[in-house]
């Protein structure tokens, strides 16, 4: 059996009892190590679970499914995923490949950012399509995520912005030369995401100053860091303010609220950066 086991969002203790039982009896245990991270490393998981864990990078998951699922038709193989196993399309692809190979699979669900984002006080059923905000480079500055946020705002829906993670990435030069040299891990902050959104707003304003934009520098947003961990942090601020807010270490998320119920406003006031934000939410 091939098990996809959710680890939740915090540390080694967030695994479910069902998931832990599977980990303890599985022949091999893999940890997916590129779509998200926990606040603890592989060693802490191994110590808590009493098992050796094999790190599964992007290459192994996307190209090495034969190795990953070897003997899963006869033995239990556990594939650990931070959050919920179906929080990334990569893992849906794994399921389809398992079915193609005639391998049975089971999913052990857990908390993910898609549900835990409710900790900021915005109601989950009021969220529209989630968007991903990627790191810009000097030559690649995509902004299509802005249009999706704008659609949500126009519909009165909140937007969860999932922020870019770069783990075991190669520079273009090393990739072209076939050198297995990897860049240091990078995790986008809520402040950088706000900066990029502000640049898009400025660009659109320069192109047509008469158009009414869905976002402005004074649009309220919510920055979240390390959701599910003991040092979780939530801050409500304007986009302009958020660009200067330091939420500490990864992982970060950013939320753009849409139409808010009075109770949602009351909750956001609990995390207001300053009195001006509290007044705006009255």
WOFENTA-V633705 format. One record per run of one state. SS is the DSSP state (h for helix, s for strand, l for the rest). FROM is the first residue (numbers start at 1). LEN is the number of residues. If there is no record, write none. Layout:
SS_FROM_LEN, SS_FROM_LEN
This chain:
l_1_1, s_2_5, l_7_1, s_8_1, l_9_3, h_12_3, l_15_2, h_17_9, l_26_2, s_28_5, l_33_9, h_42_8, l_50_4, s_54_3, l_57_1, h_58_6, l_64_1, h_65_4, l_69_8, s_77_5, l_82_1, s_83_1, l_84_5, h_89_12, l_101_4, s_105_4, l_109_4, h_113_8, l_121_3, h_124_3, s_127_1, l_128_3, s_131_3, l_134_10, h_144_11, l_155_3, s_158_6, l_164_1, s_165_2, l_167_5, h_172_6, l_178_8, s_186_2, l_188_2, h_190_18, l_208_12, s_220_6, l_226_7, s_233_6, h_239_4, l_243_9, s_252_5, l_257_5, h_262_9, l_271_1, s_272_1, l_273_2, h_275_6, l_281_2
